[in-house]
Amino acid sequence: MNILVTGGCGFIGSNLVRWLRKHRPDATVINLDKLTYAGNLENLKELEGDPKHVFVKGDVGNRELVEHVLRAHKVDAIMHLAAESHVDRSILGPEAFTVTNVLGSQVLLEAARTVGVGRFLMVSTDEVYGSLGPTGLFTEKTPLDPSSPYSSSKAAADLLALAYEHTFKLDVVVTRCSNNYGPFQFPEKLIPLMVVNALHDKPLPVYGDGTNVRDWLHVDDHCSALVAALEKGKKGNVYNIGGNSERQNIQIVKAILAAVGKPESLIKYVTDRPGHDKRYAIDATKIRAELGWQPSFVFEQALKDTVAWYVEHRPWWERVTSGAYRQYFDTQYKQRLS
């Protein structure tokens, strides 16, 4: 089987590529990535020389390139992860999110239809559902109610994918996951950012009062769920993927400080971001019942292991946050503390 993974050098994408090479050794993985700031070939250094990992540098919005890749590599299935994914960035610059997440997805869908790809897996997020109150869970039937330019762009892409299934009979499956954590996550997201700041003895900026709740899913559990959806998911269906690990942001931050032996006095509460969703929580009953998927990581231990990974891989995050990104990183950090 030949599988195209878009965004395969990013956080989830690189973990998925490694998962596929380990657990589906007969599959050839074609990795299409534009290598923006969060995409890094170093994430897949261990696969250098692997004939079943083919890297192609390019944009999912490039129709000619995408069609060429699909034909040249006789792609059987697409796992579409390539996206602009940081909410803060989408508030500062929404256009890039529309271009990549909506128009890029449409180009990829049309190319898949034209070439005749067997299955198209649209990898999305629970943020398309908006915000929950103190109780309840997102199900696959929860109405879409995105709050940010990022989540709106992902909701639009989901609807496009499902429209291609309905109108053109493209074999589409959509997945929506909760917050991922694990190795190789770019240090703009909560967990790696807090680890990096703590190791530098810098203030840890926490939005609002820190009581916003997220459901946490280890990236390897996410990868196994994605492959289950690819191989066994029903055409035209949506599957929610969650880790059943709801935590307040402040709980996460305090756990990270404890893990690295730093004082809670480093915590600095900052002005909440616009439209900050209060709570996400996933009901993953459908994927468990229909596809037999179960998460395997226990959050408390997996979080400690994740923090330890960043502590032990300091050269990695120092390199990926160097150069052109450093100026942006420092500017945003200062703005959050102001």
N, C-alpha and C positions, 0 to 999 in steps of 0.2 A: 504494500500500500504506500502511495506517495501522498504525504500530508503537507500542505502549505500552512505554515504558522506565520501570521503577520505580527510584527512587533516582537519577534522572537529574541531580541537582545535586551528587552526591558526587564523589569522585575518579574512579573508573572510569566512573561513569554520565555525568558531564559530558563526559569525553573521548569516550565512545561517542556521545553526542548530536551532538557536533561532527563526529565521523567519519561518522555517517549523513548529516548535512546536506551534507557535502562529497562523499561518494562515492555516496550514494543520494539525489540532489537531488529526485527525484520523490516520495519517501516523506514522509509527514507523521509527525512524531514527537510523541507525546503523552507528556509528562514528568510523572509522578506522584511527588512527593517531599514528605515531611513537614517538611523543612527543620529537622532536628535540628542539633546543633553542627557536624557534619561535612558538612552539605548547605548549599550557598550559591548563591543565584541569580547572584551576581557571577561565578561560574565560567563562566556562559554569557552574559555581558554582550554579547558580539559578536552574539548571536542576537536581541537586542531588536528587536521589530518584524517578525521573520521569521514570516510567516503559516503556515509549515510546521513551526514549533516551538510547541506549545501546552503551557503550563505549568499544572498543576493541583496546588494544595497539598492534601495529604491523606495519610492513613495507609493502607497496604495492608491493615491489619486492619479497616478500615471497609467491611463488605460492601456496604452500601447505596451508598456513594460509588463503590466499585470497579465495581459492576454498572452504575451510571449512566454512568461514564466509558466503559466498554466499549461500551455501547449508543449513547450520544450521539455517539461518535467513530467508530463502526463499525470497531472495532479488529480487524485481521486477525491480528496476532501480538503476543505479550508477550515482552519480554526482562526477566526479573526479577532485578534487581541489589540492590534495597532490602534492607538488612540492618544489624544491629549487627555490627561487624567487627573490633574491637580485642581481642586476647586478654587483655591486662592488665585491661581494663575488665570482661571476662566473668568473670575471677577475683574481682574486687571486687564485682560485681553480676550474677549469672547470670540473674536473673529477666527482665530486659529483653531478653536474647538469646533466651530461650524464647518470649516474647510476640511479638517482631517476627519472628524468623527461622523459628520453627516455626508458631505460630498464624497469623501474618500470611501466610505462604506458603500455608497451608491455605485461608484465606479467598480468596486470589487464585486458587488452583487451582479451587476450587468455583465461583467467579464465572465463570471461563473456561469451565468445563464447562456451566454453566447458560446462558450467553449464546451459546456455540458459537464460541469463538475458534479460529482455524485452527491455530496453533502456539504452544506454550509453551516458552520457553527458560529453564531453571533454571540460573543462573550460580552456581557453587559454587567450592570451594577444594581444593587438594591436602591441606590439613590434615585432611580427613576420613579420610585413610589412616593417620594417626598418624606414627610416627617410623621412619626407616630407619637401618640400621647404616652402616658405612663404604663399603659397596658396594650395588649394586642400584638399581632405579628403580621408581617407582610406575607400574603399568599400570592400565588400566580394570578389570582383573580382580583387582587387589589388594584383599583384604578391608578393609572399613571398620574403623578402630580409633582413633577420635578421642580426643584427650588432654585437651582443655580444654572448658569450657562453650560457648565459641564454636564450636569445631569439631564438638562434639556436636550443637549446634543446627543447623548446616549439614548434617551427615549425616542428621539426622532429616528436614529439608526435602527433601533429595535423595530419600530413600526414599519420602516422601509423593508427590513428583512422579512417580516411577516407578510407584508403586502406582496413581495416577490413570490412567497410561497402560495398565497391565495390567488394571485393574478396569473403568474407565469408557471406555477407548479414546481418552482425550485425547491429542492429538499432542504428546508431550513429548520434549524433548532436554535432556540435562544436560551441562554443561561444568565441568571442574575445572582451575583454573589455578594456576600457581606465583606467587611474590611479584611484585607489580606495582611499577613505579617510573615516574616521569615527573612532569609538571607538575600542579599543583592537588591534590596529596596532602596531607591534613591533617597538621600537624606533631606527631602523636603516634607516627607510624610511623618506622621506623629512619632512612631516608635524610633526609627533611626535618627530623626532630628533630635529627640530628647536624649538619646544615648550620646550623640556627637557633642551636644551642648554640655551635657554633664561631664564628659571626659575633659572638656576644655574649661570646666568650672564657670561656664557662662550661664546667665539666667535661662530658665526653661519657660518660654511663653505659653501660657494656657489661656485659651479663649474663654471669656465670660467667667462663670464660677466653676468651670470644669466638670459640670454635671451632665453634659451631653453624653448620650449612651450610644455605643456601637457594638455590634456583634462581630467577634473576631474569628477569623478562619485562617488556619495555617496554609501557606501557599501550596504545600505538597498535597494537602487534602483537597484544595481547590483543583489542582492538576488532575488528581484521580477522578474527581467528579466531572471535569471537562471531558476526559476520555470516555467515561461512562456515557455521557450525553452524546458524544460523537458516535459511539459504537452502538448504543442501544436506545437512544432517545427517539421518541415518536415524531415524525414529520409534522411541522407546524406547531409544536408544543413549546412551552416555556417551562424551565426548571429553575427553581430557587435553590441556591447553595449557601448554607449557613453553618457556622461552627458551634451554635448553641452556647456561645460564650459572651454574654452581654456584660459589658463593664463601662463604668463612667470613665471619661478621659482622665480625670484626676487620679483615679485608681491606677490606671496604666502608668502615669507619670511617676507616682509614688513607688510603684513596684520597680520601675527602672532605676530610680535613685537608690533604692535598697539594694538592687542587684550589683550596682557599681560602687556602692559604699560612699555615696555622696549625700549631703544633708538636704532636707526638704526646704531649707531656707533659699535654695536656688530657684524655687518655683516663683514665677512672676505672673500674676493674673493680668491679662491685657484685654482691651476692648474687643468685644465679640465681633466676628466677621458678619457682613450683611447676609441675611437669609439663612443663618446657621441652623440646620435641621437639629431638632432636639434629640430624637431617638430613632435608631434603626433596629429592627429585630426580624429575623428571617424564620419562616416556617418551611422547613426542608422536608416535610412529610412526603411530598410527591416523588422527589428523586430517590428518597430512601425506599419507598414502597415499590415504585415502578422499576427502578434501575438497580436496586440493591446496594446503593452507595451508603457508606457510613464514614464520618470523620474519625481519624485515628489518633490525633494529637490531643493531649490534655493541656489546656491553656496555660496553667500556672508554670508547669515545667517547660513547655515549649517557648513561653515568653523568656524565661531565664536563658534557655539555649540560644534564642535569637539575640538577646543582648550580648551574650558571650561571643557570638559570631562577630558582631560589630566590634567588640573590644579586641578580638584576635585578628581582625582583618582591617585594622586601621589604615594600612597603605592603600587598600582598595578605595575606601571612601574619601581619603585625602586626594587621591588621583581624580575621582569622578566629580569632585566638587572644586577642582582647580580651574584655572584659566578663565574663559569667558563667563562661565556660570558663576564663578566666585563673586563677581561684582553684583550680579542679581541676587544671589543668596544673601550676601551681607546687607544689601539695601533692604530686602524684604524683612530680614531679621530685625534691623534697626526700626523699621516702620512698625512692626508688631509690638516693639517695646516702648514706642514713643507715646 
